[in-house]
Amino acid sequence: MLVTQSTVYTGKQSEEGFVGSLNDHNFSAIISFEEGLTTSQGEALFNKFKTELFQTHISSLSEFESTVTNIIVKQNFPAHFSLAIGFLYNDALYVKTVGKGQVYF
């Protein structure tokens, strides 16, 4: 069985944006809204993202890709955001990045 260990580096928190991370339910993610949101607005949007993500059943890479994309569109994320997200399922790690999101192995 594959077990992951993840570390998140958020960098400096901007006063005009929000940076949040997630490490739960076989998901690891970091998101950055670079500008246009207050910290509380960014936190609320990220919490909605997490809630919807945890309510879905993902069993393939294409389902992972479409689920993340659909949540982003549904929640109407700002134009400038970055995301790096990974999902562990059946000893496979699915990874998706958006914007400046980066994953290091």
Biopython code that builds the backbone (N, CA, C, O; Angstrom):
import numpy as np
from Bio.PDB.StructureBuilder import StructureBuilder

atoms = [
    (1, "MET", "N", (0.836, -1.172, 0.000)),
    (1, "MET", "CA", (0.000, 0.000, 0.000)),
    (1, "MET", "C", (0.885, 1.241, 0.000)),
    (1, "MET", "O", (1.830, 1.349, 0.782)),
    (2, "LEU", "N", (0.565, 2.162, -0.880)),
    (2, "LEU", "CA", (1.300, 3.410, -0.994)),
    (2, "LEU", "C", (0.828, 4.374, 0.080)),
    (2, "LEU", "O", (-0.372, 4.562, 0.275)),
    (3, "VAL", "N", (1.783, 4.984, 0.775)),
    (3, "VAL", "CA", (1.483, 5.979, 1.789)),
    (3, "VAL", "C", (2.218, 7.247, 1.401)),
    (3, "VAL", "O", (3.394, 7.202, 1.042)),
    (4, "THR", "N", (1.534, 8.371, 1.471)),
    (4, "THR", "CA", (2.164, 9.624, 1.087)),
    (4, "THR", "C", (2.532, 10.446, 2.306)),
    (4, "THR", "O", (1.897, 10.367, 3.357)),
    (5, "GLN", "N", (3.559, 11.224, 2.135)),
    (5, "GLN", "CA", (3.921, 12.254, 3.094)),
    (5, "GLN", "C", (4.023, 13.534, 2.284)),
    (5, "GLN", "O", (4.745, 13.594, 1.289)),
    (6, "SER", "N", (3.306, 14.543, 2.710)),
    (6, "SER", "CA", (3.350, 15.773, 1.935)),
    (6, "SER", "C", (3.757, 16.933, 2.829)),
    (6, "SER", "O", (3.466, 16.968, 4.025)),
    (7, "THR", "N", (4.427, 17.861, 2.211)),
    (7, "THR", "CA", (4.811, 19.097, 2.862)),
    (7, "THR", "C", (4.377, 20.232, 1.952)),
    (7, "THR", "O", (4.517, 20.158, 0.731)),
    (8, "VAL", "N", (3.857, 21.266, 2.554)),
    (8, "VAL", "CA", (3.362, 22.394, 1.782)),
    (8, "VAL", "C", (4.163, 23.627, 2.142)),
    (8, "VAL", "O", (4.344, 23.945, 3.317)),
    (9, "TYR", "N", (4.641, 24.316, 1.124)),
    (9, "TYR", "CA", (5.323, 25.591, 1.326)),
    (9, "TYR", "C", (4.430, 26.676, 0.754)),
    (9, "TYR", "O", (4.188, 26.718, -0.453)),
    (10, "THR", "N", (3.942, 27.548, 1.617)),
    (10, "THR", "CA", (2.985, 28.561, 1.166)),
    (10, "THR", "C", (3.646, 29.868, 0.771)),
    (10, "THR", "O", (3.030, 30.661, 0.059)),
    (11, "GLY", "N", (4.835, 30.120, 1.189)),
    (11, "GLY", "CA", (5.478, 31.388, 0.892)),
    (11, "GLY", "C", (4.869, 32.515, 1.709)),
    (11, "GLY", "O", (4.220, 32.280, 2.728)),
    (12, "LYS", "N", (5.084, 33.722, 1.256)),
    (12, "LYS", "CA", (4.598, 34.888, 1.982)),
    (12, "LYS", "C", (3.121, 35.127, 1.679)),
    (12, "LYS", "O", (2.711, 35.108, 0.519)),
    (13, "GLN", "N", (2.335, 35.349, 2.710)),
    (13, "GLN", "CA", (0.913, 35.632, 2.558)),
    (13, "GLN", "C", (0.725, 37.087, 2.131)),
    (13, "GLN", "O", (1.153, 38.002, 2.834)),
    (14, "SER", "N", (0.095, 37.298, 0.996)),
    (14, "SER", "CA", (-0.169, 38.641, 0.494)),
    (14, "SER", "C", (-1.393, 39.218, 1.196)),
    (14, "SER", "O", (-2.332, 38.492, 1.521)),
    (15, "GLU", "N", (-1.373, 40.512, 1.422)),
    (15, "GLU", "CA", (-2.529, 41.160, 2.041)),
    (15, "GLU", "C", (-3.689, 41.295, 1.064)),
    (15, "GLU", "O", (-4.827, 41.487, 1.491)),
    (16, "GLU", "N", (-3.430, 41.200, -0.229)),
    (16, "GLU", "CA", (-4.473, 41.323, -1.240)),
    (16, "GLU", "C", (-4.923, 39.972, -1.767)),
    (16, "GLU", "O", (-5.627, 39.916, -2.775)),
    (17, "GLY", "N", (-4.543, 38.895, -1.122)),
    (17, "GLY", "CA", (-4.896, 37.574, -1.607)),
    (17, "GLY", "C", (-5.015, 36.576, -0.471)),
    (17, "GLY", "O", (-5.117, 36.948, 0.698)),
    (18, "PHE", "N", (-5.001, 35.295, -0.837)),
    (18, "PHE", "CA", (-5.160, 34.224, 0.139)),
    (18, "PHE", "C", (-4.353, 33.016, -0.311)),
    (18, "PHE", "O", (-4.325, 32.684, -1.497)),
    (19, "VAL", "N", (-3.701, 32.365, 0.633)),
    (19, "VAL", "CA", (-3.015, 31.102, 0.375)),
    (19, "VAL", "C", (-3.520, 30.095, 1.402)),
    (19, "VAL", "O", (-3.495, 30.358, 2.604)),
    (20, "GLY", "N", (-3.978, 28.943, 0.923)),
    (20, "GLY", "CA", (-4.478, 27.907, 1.821)),
    (20, "GLY", "C", (-3.981, 26.543, 1.403)),
    (20, "GLY", "O", (-3.647, 26.318, 0.240)),
    (21, "SER", "N", (-3.935, 25.632, 2.365)),
    (21, "SER", "CA", (-3.476, 24.279, 2.062)),
    (21, "SER", "C", (-4.434, 23.252, 2.653)),
    (21, "SER", "O", (-5.231, 23.544, 3.544)),
    (22, "LEU", "N", (-4.324, 22.052, 2.127)),
    (22, "LEU", "CA", (-5.210, 20.956, 2.487)),
    (22, "LEU", "C", (-4.397, 19.677, 2.526)),
    (22, "LEU", "O", (-3.557, 19.449, 1.655)),
    (23, "ASN", "N", (-4.635, 18.846, 3.517)),
    (23, "ASN", "CA", (-4.015, 17.530, 3.600)),
    (23, "ASN", "C", (-4.970, 16.617, 4.354)),
    (23, "ASN", "O", (-4.803, 16.380, 5.550)),
    (24, "ASP", "N", (-5.980, 16.103, 3.638)),
    (24, "ASP", "CA", (-7.038, 15.327, 4.273)),
    (24, "ASP", "C", (-7.777, 14.498, 3.219)),
    (24, "ASP", "O", (-7.763, 14.846, 2.038)),
    (25, "HIS", "N", (-8.418, 13.407, 3.635)),
    (25, "HIS", "CA", (-9.238, 12.574, 2.750)),
    (25, "HIS", "C", (-8.480, 12.127, 1.495)),
    (25, "HIS", "O", (-9.057, 12.127, 0.407)),
    (26, "ASN", "N", (-7.223, 11.752, 1.615)),
    (26, "ASN", "CA", (-6.367, 11.341, 0.502)),
    (26, "ASN", "C", (-6.044, 12.476, -0.465)),
    (26, "ASN", "O", (-5.523, 12.226, -1.552)),
    (27, "PHE", "N", (-6.342, 13.704, -0.093)),
    (27, "PHE", "CA", (-6.027, 14.868, -0.915)),
    (27, "PHE", "C", (-4.919, 15.678, -0.250)),
    (27, "PHE", "O", (-4.859, 15.794, 0.974)),
    (28, "SER", "N", (-4.049, 16.230, -1.079)),
    (28, "SER", "CA", (-3.077, 17.229, -0.645)),
    (28, "SER", "C", (-3.151, 18.349, -1.656)),
    (28, "SER", "O", (-3.123, 18.106, -2.862)),
    (29, "ALA", "N", (-3.247, 19.580, -1.172)),
    (29, "ALA", "CA", (-3.387, 20.700, -2.095)),
    (29, "ALA", "C", (-2.887, 21.989, -1.480)),
    (29, "ALA", "O", (-2.813, 22.144, -0.261)),
    (30, "ILE", "N", (-2.549, 22.899, -2.359)),
    (30, "ILE", "CA", (-2.273, 24.274, -1.971)),
    (30, "ILE", "C", (-2.886, 25.153, -3.040)),
    (30, "ILE", "O", (-2.786, 24.873, -4.235)),
    (31, "ILE", "N", (-3.521, 26.222, -2.588)),
    (31, "ILE", "CA", (-4.169, 27.149, -3.509)),
    (31, "ILE", "C", (-3.755, 28.566, -3.148)),
    (31, "ILE", "O", (-3.567, 28.900, -1.978)),
    (32, "SER", "N", (-3.617, 29.387, -4.175)),
    (32, "SER", "CA", (-3.244, 30.778, -3.968)),
    (32, "SER", "C", (-4.129, 31.659, -4.839)),
    (32, "SER", "O", (-4.128, 31.547, -6.065)),
    (33, "PHE", "N", (-4.877, 32.528, -4.192)),
    (33, "PHE", "CA", (-5.612, 33.571, -4.896)),
    (33, "PHE", "C", (-4.735, 34.808, -4.773)),
    (33, "PHE", "O", (-4.615, 35.390, -3.695)),
    (34, "GLU", "N", (-4.134, 35.198, -5.862)),
    (34, "GLU", "CA", (-3.081, 36.203, -5.830)),
    (34, "GLU", "C", (-3.578, 37.596, -5.478)),
    (34, "GLU", "O", (-2.869, 38.351, -4.813)),
    (35, "GLU", "N", (-4.773, 37.946, -5.906)),
    (35, "GLU", "CA", (-5.304, 39.269, -5.614)),
    (35, "GLU", "C", (-6.815, 39.258, -5.818)),
    (35, "GLU", "O", (-7.373, 38.334, -6.409)),
    (36, "GLY", "N", (-7.461, 40.300, -5.318)),
    (36, "GLY", "CA", (-8.892, 40.446, -5.545)),
    (36, "GLY", "C", (-9.778, 39.835, -4.484)),
    (36, "GLY", "O", (-10.998, 39.981, -4.545)),
    (37, "LEU", "N", (-9.194, 39.152, -3.510)),
    (37, "LEU", "CA", (-9.968, 38.543, -2.420)),
    (37, "LEU", "C", (-9.333, 38.908, -1.091)),
    (37, "LEU", "O", (-8.109, 38.955, -0.967)),
    (38, "THR", "N", (-10.163, 39.162, -0.113)),
    (38, "THR", "CA", (-9.643, 39.312, 1.235)),
    (38, "THR", "C", (-9.321, 37.929, 1.775)),
    (38, "THR", "O", (-9.689, 36.918, 1.176)),
    (39, "THR", "N", (-8.646, 37.889, 2.889)),
    (39, "THR", "CA", (-8.325, 36.596, 3.511)),
    (39, "THR", "C", (-9.594, 35.827, 3.837)),
    (39, "THR", "O", (-9.661, 34.620, 3.603)),
    (40, "SER", "N", (-10.595, 36.501, 4.372)),
    (40, "SER", "CA", (-11.840, 35.805, 4.745)),
    (40, "SER", "C", (-12.599, 35.324, 3.508)),
    (40, "SER", "O", (-13.191, 34.246, 3.541)),
    (41, "GLN", "N", (-12.596, 36.093, 2.425)),
    (41, "GLN", "CA", (-13.252, 35.660, 1.191)),
    (41, "GLN", "C", (-12.528, 34.456, 0.597)),
    (41, "GLN", "O", (-13.166, 33.504, 0.148)),
    (42, "GLY", "N", (-11.197, 34.496, 0.593)),
    (42, "GLY", "CA", (-10.414, 33.384, 0.081)),
    (42, "GLY", "C", (-10.613, 32.129, 0.901)),
    (42, "GLY", "O", (-10.723, 31.033, 0.351)),
    (43, "GLU", "N", (-10.658, 32.281, 2.206)),
    (43, "GLU", "CA", (-10.886, 31.147, 3.092)),
    (43, "GLU", "C", (-12.261, 30.525, 2.850)),
    (43, "GLU", "O", (-12.392, 29.301, 2.821)),
    (44, "ALA", "N", (-13.279, 31.359, 2.678)),
    (44, "ALA", "CA", (-14.635, 30.863, 2.423)),
    (44, "ALA", "C", (-14.697, 30.117, 1.093)),
    (44, "ALA", "O", (-15.315, 29.055, 1.007)),
    (45, "LEU", "N", (-14.070, 30.657, 0.067)),
    (45, "LEU", "CA", (-14.061, 30.009, -1.242)),
    (45, "LEU", "C", (-13.314, 28.679, -1.194)),
    (45, "LEU", "O", (-13.756, 27.694, -1.785)),
    (46, "PHE", "N", (-12.188, 28.650, -0.494)),
    (46, "PHE", "CA", (-11.418, 27.411, -0.359)),
    (46, "PHE", "C", (-12.185, 26.368, 0.444)),
    (46, "PHE", "O", (-12.126, 25.181, 0.122)),
    (47, "ASN", "N", (-12.903, 26.786, 1.481)),
    (47, "ASN", "CA", (-13.719, 25.848, 2.259)),
    (47, "ASN", "C", (-14.835, 25.243, 1.416)),
    (47, "ASN", "O", (-15.131, 24.057, 1.557)),
    (48, "LYS", "N", (-15.459, 26.027, 0.547)),
    (48, "LYS", "CA", (-16.479, 25.499, -0.368)),
    (48, "LYS", "C", (-15.856, 24.494, -1.325)),
    (48, "LYS", "O", (-16.439, 23.448, -1.608)),
    (49, "PHE", "N", (-14.665, 24.820, -1.821)),
    (49, "PHE", "CA", (-13.939, 23.916, -2.715)),
    (49, "PHE", "C", (-13.693, 22.575, -2.028)),
    (49, "PHE", "O", (-13.962, 21.518, -2.599)),
    (50, "LYS", "N", (-13.178, 22.626, -0.792)),
    (50, "LYS", "CA", (-12.888, 21.397, -0.048)),
    (50, "LYS", "C", (-14.158, 20.589, 0.209)),
    (50, "LYS", "O", (-14.158, 19.370, 0.040)),
    (51, "THR", "N", (-15.224, 21.247, 0.611)),
    (51, "THR", "CA", (-16.477, 20.553, 0.906)),
    (51, "THR", "C", (-16.976, 19.804, -0.320)),
    (51, "THR", "O", (-17.336, 18.631, -0.223)),
    (52, "GLU", "N", (-17.002, 20.463, -1.467)),
    (52, "GLU", "CA", (-17.457, 19.797, -2.694)),
    (52, "GLU", "C", (-16.522, 18.666, -3.093)),
    (52, "GLU", "O", (-16.972, 17.615, -3.549)),
    (53, "LEU", "N", (-15.232, 18.877, -2.923)),
    (53, "LEU", "CA", (-14.257, 17.858, -3.282)),
    (53, "LEU", "C", (-14.450, 16.600, -2.443)),
    (53, "LEU", "O", (-14.405, 15.489, -2.971)),
    (54, "PHE", "N", (-14.664, 16.769, -1.145)),
    (54, "PHE", "CA", (-14.833, 15.629, -0.255)),
    (54, "PHE", "C", (-16.148, 14.889, -0.477)),
    (54, "PHE", "O", (-16.273, 13.732, -0.075)),
    (55, "GLN", "N", (-17.119, 15.524, -1.100)),
    (55, "GLN", "CA", (-18.420, 14.906, -1.328)),
    (55, "GLN", "C", (-18.471, 14.082, -2.613)),
    (55, "GLN", "O", (-19.473, 13.420, -2.882)),
    (56, "THR", "N", (-17.412, 14.116, -3.398)),
    (56, "THR", "CA", (-17.406, 13.392, -4.665)),
    (56, "THR", "C", (-16.695, 12.053, -4.514)),
    (56, "THR", "O", (-15.875, 11.860, -3.617)),
    (57, "HIS", "N", (-17.027, 11.144, -5.407)),
    (57, "HIS", "CA", (-16.324, 9.865, -5.473)),
    (57, "HIS", "C", (-15.490, 9.861, -6.748)),
    (57, "HIS", "O", (-16.022, 9.954, -7.855)),
    (58, "ILE", "N", (-14.197, 9.755, -6.579)),
    (58, "ILE", "CA", (-13.275, 9.791, -7.714)),
    (58, "ILE", "C", (-12.585, 8.440, -7.811)),
    (58, "ILE", "O", (-12.039, 7.937, -6.829)),
    (59, "SER", "N", (-12.616, 7.856, -9.013)),
    (59, "SER", "CA", (-11.976, 6.550, -9.170)),
    (59, "SER", "C", (-11.097, 6.467, -10.416)),
    (59, "SER", "O", (-10.635, 5.386, -10.781)),
    (60, "SER", "N", (-10.867, 7.611, -11.068)),
    (60, "SER", "CA", (-9.989, 7.608, -12.234)),
    (60, "SER", "C", (-9.370, 8.991, -12.407)),
    (60, "SER", "O", (-9.834, 9.974, -11.828)),
    (61, "LEU", "N", (-8.328, 9.047, -13.205)),
    (61, "LEU", "CA", (-7.665, 10.311, -13.469)),
    (61, "LEU", "C", (-8.608, 11.289, -14.161)),
    (61, "LEU", "O", (-8.619, 12.474, -13.829)),
    (62, "SER", "N", (-9.396, 10.813, -15.114)),
    (62, "SER", "CA", (-10.315, 11.712, -15.819)),
    (62, "SER", "C", (-11.391, 12.250, -14.882)),
    (62, "SER", "O", (-11.790, 13.408, -15.009)),
    (63, "GLU", "N", (-11.869, 11.432, -13.940)),
    (63, "GLU", "CA", (-12.848, 11.908, -12.953)),
    (63, "GLU", "C", (-12.218, 12.949, -12.031)),
    (63, "GLU", "O", (-12.867, 13.928, -11.662)),
    (64, "PHE", "N", (-10.965, 12.740, -11.663)),
    (64, "PHE", "CA", (-10.249, 13.697, -10.830)),
    (64, "PHE", "C", (-10.129, 15.040, -11.552)),
    (64, "PHE", "O", (-10.449, 16.091, -10.995)),
    (65, "GLU", "N", (-9.667, 14.985, -12.792)),
    (65, "GLU", "CA", (-9.508, 16.201, -13.607)),
    (65, "GLU", "C", (-10.834, 16.937, -13.758)),
    (65, "GLU", "O", (-10.902, 18.144, -13.525)),
    (66, "SER", "N", (-11.877, 16.231, -14.141)),
    (66, "SER", "CA", (-13.164, 16.897, -14.378)),
    (66, "SER", "C", (-13.790, 17.403, -13.086)),
    (66, "SER", "O", (-14.427, 18.457, -13.084)),
    (67, "THR", "N", (-13.625, 16.679, -11.996)),
    (67, "THR", "CA", (-14.177, 17.115, -10.706)),
    (67, "THR", "C", (-13.544, 18.429, -10.262)),
    (67, "THR", "O", (-14.249, 19.374, -9.911)),
    (68, "VAL", "N", (-12.220, 18.487, -10.278)),
    (68, "VAL", "CA", (-11.521, 19.700, -9.855)),
    (68, "VAL", "C", (-11.900, 20.868, -10.767)),
    (68, "VAL", "O", (-12.196, 21.960, -10.282)),
    (69, "THR", "N", (-11.892, 20.647, -12.074)),
    (69, "THR", "CA", (-12.239, 21.702, -13.024)),
    (69, "THR", "C", (-13.674, 22.183, -12.829)),
    (69, "THR", "O", (-13.929, 23.387, -12.840)),
    (70, "ASN", "N", (-14.608, 21.257, -12.652)),
    (70, "ASN", "CA", (-16.017, 21.632, -12.472)),
    (70, "ASN", "C", (-16.233, 22.442, -11.193)),
    (70, "ASN", "O", (-17.031, 23.379, -11.181)),
    (71, "ILE", "N", (-15.535, 22.089, -10.127)),
    (71, "ILE", "CA", (-15.671, 22.848, -8.872)),
    (71, "ILE", "C", (-15.128, 24.266, -9.059)),
    (71, "ILE", "O", (-15.728, 25.231, -8.585)),
    (72, "ILE", "N", (-14.006, 24.387, -9.740)),
    (72, "ILE", "CA", (-13.416, 25.703, -9.992)),
    (72, "ILE", "C", (-14.386, 26.583, -10.778)),
    (72, "ILE", "O", (-14.574, 27.754, -10.448)),
    (73, "VAL", "N", (-14.995, 26.021, -11.811)),
    (73, "VAL", "CA", (-15.947, 26.778, -12.628)),
    (73, "VAL", "C", (-17.198, 27.106, -11.830)),
    (73, "VAL", "O", (-17.679, 28.239, -11.861)),
    (74, "LYS", "N", (-17.728, 26.116, -11.114)),
    (74, "LYS", "CA", (-18.955, 26.323, -10.335)),
    (74, "LYS", "C", (-18.767, 27.395, -9.260)),
    (74, "LYS", "O", (-19.662, 28.208, -9.028)),
    (75, "GLN", "N", (-17.607, 27.393, -8.606)),
    (75, "GLN", "CA", (-17.338, 28.360, -7.543)),
    (75, "GLN", "C", (-16.882, 29.719, -8.096)),
    (75, "GLN", "O", (-16.697, 30.671, -7.338)),
    (76, "ASN", "N", (-16.702, 29.800, -9.421)),
    (76, "ASN", "CA", (-16.335, 31.050, -10.083)),
    (76, "ASN", "C", (-15.054, 31.644, -9.481)),
    (76, "ASN", "O", (-15.033, 32.791, -9.036)),
    (77, "PHE", "N", (-13.995, 30.837, -9.480)),
    (77, "PHE", "CA", (-12.713, 31.296, -8.963)),
    (77, "PHE", "C", (-12.240, 32.527, -9.730)),
    (77, "PHE", "O", (-12.544, 32.677, -10.913)),
    (78, "PRO", "N", (-11.498, 33.408, -9.063)),
    (78, "PRO", "CA", (-10.938, 34.570, -9.763)),
    (78, "PRO", "C", (-10.027, 34.127, -10.910)),
    (78, "PRO", "O", (-9.527, 33.003, -10.920)),
    (79, "ALA", "N", (-9.820, 35.023, -11.871)),
    (79, "ALA", "CA", (-9.015, 34.677, -13.046)),
    (79, "ALA", "C", (-7.584, 34.311, -12.684)),
    (79, "ALA", "O", (-6.986, 33.446, -13.323)),
    (80, "HIS", "N", (-7.030, 34.957, -11.669)),
    (80, "HIS", "CA", (-5.631, 34.718, -11.311)),
    (80, "HIS", "C", (-5.549, 33.918, -10.019)),
    (80, "HIS", "O", (-5.623, 34.473, -8.922)),
    (81, "PHE", "N", (-5.397, 32.623, -10.163)),
    (81, "PHE", "CA", (-5.180, 31.764, -9.004)),
    (81, "PHE", "C", (-4.252, 30.641, -9.421)),
    (81, "PHE", "O", (-4.107, 30.338, -10.605)),
    (82, "SER", "N", (-3.630, 30.032, -8.434)),
    (82, "SER", "CA", (-2.759, 28.892, -8.681)),
    (82, "SER", "C", (-3.177, 27.752, -7.774)),
    (82, "SER", "O", (-3.591, 27.963, -6.634)),
    (83, "LEU", "N", (-3.063, 26.542, -8.296)),
    (83, "LEU", "CA", (-3.465, 25.355, -7.552)),
    (83, "LEU", "C", (-2.525, 24.213, -7.879)),
    (83, "LEU", "O", (-2.170, 24.001, -9.039)),
    (84, "ALA", "N", (-2.128, 23.483, -6.863)),
    (84, "ALA", "CA", (-1.430, 22.211, -7.023)),
    (84, "ALA", "C", (-2.173, 21.237, -6.128)),
    (84, "ALA", "O", (-2.284, 21.461, -4.922)),
    (85, "ILE", "N", (-2.684, 20.153, -6.708)),
    (85, "ILE", "CA", (-3.495, 19.213, -5.937)),
    (85, "ILE", "C", (-3.128, 17.788, -6.322)),
    (85, "ILE", "O", (-2.883, 17.486, -7.490)),
    (86, "GLY", "N", (-3.095, 16.925, -5.325)),
    (86, "GLY", "CA", (-2.841, 15.508, -5.539)),
    (86, "GLY", "C", (-3.903, 14.687, -4.831)),
    (86, "GLY", "O", (-4.413, 15.083, -3.783)),
    (87, "PHE", "N", (-4.233, 13.540, -5.409)),
    (87, "PHE", "CA", (-5.232, 12.634, -4.848)),
    (87, "PHE", "C", (-4.699, 11.212, -4.913)),
    (87, "PHE", "O", (-4.347, 10.726, -5.988)),
    (88, "LEU", "N", (-4.637, 10.545, -3.771)),
    (88, "LEU", "CA", (-4.157, 9.165, -3.701)),
    (88, "LEU", "C", (-5.344, 8.211, -3.783)),
    (88, "LEU", "O", (-6.255, 8.261, -2.957)),
    (89, "TYR", "N", (-5.318, 7.334, -4.803)),
    (89, "TYR", "CA", (-6.400, 6.367, -4.993)),
    (89, "TYR", "C", (-5.810, 5.051, -5.497)),
    (89, "TYR", "O", (-5.145, 5.018, -6.532)),
    (90, "ASN", "N", (-6.054, 3.984, -4.771)),
    (90, "ASN", "CA", (-5.585, 2.645, -5.160)),
    (90, "ASN", "C", (-4.106, 2.625, -5.565)),
    (90, "ASN", "O", (-3.757, 2.140, -6.642)),
    (91, "ASP", "N", (-3.260, 3.144, -4.711)),
    (91, "ASP", "CA", (-1.812, 3.166, -4.931)),
    (91, "ASP", "C", (-1.377, 3.965, -6.166)),
    (91, "ASP", "O", (-0.285, 3.754, -6.694)),
    (92, "ALA", "N", (-2.230, 4.873, -6.617)),
    (92, "ALA", "CA", (-1.869, 5.791, -7.703)),
    (92, "ALA", "C", (-2.070, 7.211, -7.187)),
    (92, "ALA", "O", (-3.042, 7.500, -6.489)),
    (93, "LEU", "N", (-1.146, 8.084, -7.536)),
    (93, "LEU", "CA", (-1.252, 9.479, -7.146)),
    (93, "LEU", "C", (-1.607, 10.293, -8.375)),
    (93, "LEU", "O", (-0.817, 10.392, -9.314)),
    (94, "TYR", "N", (-2.792, 10.873, -8.366)),
    (94, "TYR", "CA", (-3.239, 11.756, -9.439)),
    (94, "TYR", "C", (-2.848, 13.180, -9.063)),
    (94, "TYR", "O", (-3.045, 13.601, -7.923)),
    (95, "VAL", "N", (-2.298, 13.917, -10.012)),
    (95, "VAL", "CA", (-1.812, 15.266, -9.746)),
    (95, "VAL", "C", (-2.354, 16.214, -10.807)),
    (95, "VAL", "O", (-2.418, 15.877, -11.989)),
    (96, "LYS", "N", (-2.743, 17.408, -10.360)),
    (96, "LYS", "CA", (-3.215, 18.455, -11.276)),
    (96, "LYS", "C", (-2.656, 19.787, -10.799)),
    (96, "LYS", "O", (-2.612, 20.055, -9.598)),
    (97, "THR", "N", (-2.231, 20.619, -11.742)),
    (97, "THR", "CA", (-1.797, 21.972, -11.421)),
    (97, "THR", "C", (-2.552, 22.953, -12.299)),
    (97, "THR", "O", (-2.954, 22.641, -13.420)),
    (98, "VAL", "N", (-2.730, 24.144, -11.755)),
    (98, "VAL", "CA", (-3.368, 25.246, -12.477)),
    (98, "VAL", "C", (-2.547, 26.496, -12.193)),
    (98, "VAL", "O", (-2.037, 26.667, -11.085)),
    (99, "GLY", "N", (-2.419, 27.362, -13.176)),
    (99, "GLY", "CA", (-1.666, 28.589, -12.974)),
    (99, "GLY", "C", (-0.203, 28.299, -12.676)),
    (99, "GLY", "O", (0.465, 27.574, -13.413)),
    (100, "LYS", "N", (0.282, 28.875, -11.588)),
    (100, "LYS", "CA", (1.677, 28.691, -11.195)),
    (100, "LYS", "C", (1.874, 27.539, -10.221)),
    (100, "LYS", "O", (2.944, 27.412, -9.625)),
    (101, "GLY", "N", (0.858, 26.698, -10.051)),
    (101, "GLY", "CA", (0.953, 25.570, -9.131)),
    (101, "GLY", "C", (2.063, 24.616, -9.546)),
    (101, "GLY", "O", (2.225, 24.317, -10.729)),
    (102, "GLN", "N", (2.829, 24.139, -8.561)),
    (102, "GLN", "CA", (3.943, 23.240, -8.840)),
    (102, "GLN", "C", (3.922, 22.084, -7.855)),
    (102, "GLN", "O", (3.523, 22.234, -6.700)),
    (103, "VAL", "N", (4.363, 20.918, -8.341)),
    (103, "VAL", "CA", (4.482, 19.727, -7.511)),
    (103, "VAL", "C", (5.900, 19.207, -7.663)),
    (103, "VAL", "O", (6.403, 19.090, -8.780)),
    (104, "TYR", "N", (6.544, 18.897, -6.558)),
    (104, "TYR", "CA", (7.891, 18.325, -6.571)),
    (104, "TYR", "C", (7.831, 16.932, -5.965)),
    (104, "TYR", "O", (7.233, 16.727, -4.909)),
    (105, "PHE", "N", (8.458, 15.974, -6.645)),
    (105, "PHE", "CA", (8.522, 14.614, -6.146)),
    (105, "PHE", "C", (9.933, 14.311, -5.679)),
    (105, "PHE", "O", (10.206, 13.203, -5.216)),
]
sb = StructureBuilder()
sb.init_structure("model")
sb.init_model(0)
sb.init_chain("A")
sb.init_seg("    ")
for serial, (resi, resn, name, xyz) in enumerate(atoms, 1):
    if name == "N":
        sb.init_residue(resn, " ", resi, " ")
    sb.init_atom(name, np.array(xyz, "f"), 0.0, 1.0, " ", f" {name:<3s}", serial, name[0])
structure = sb.get_structure()
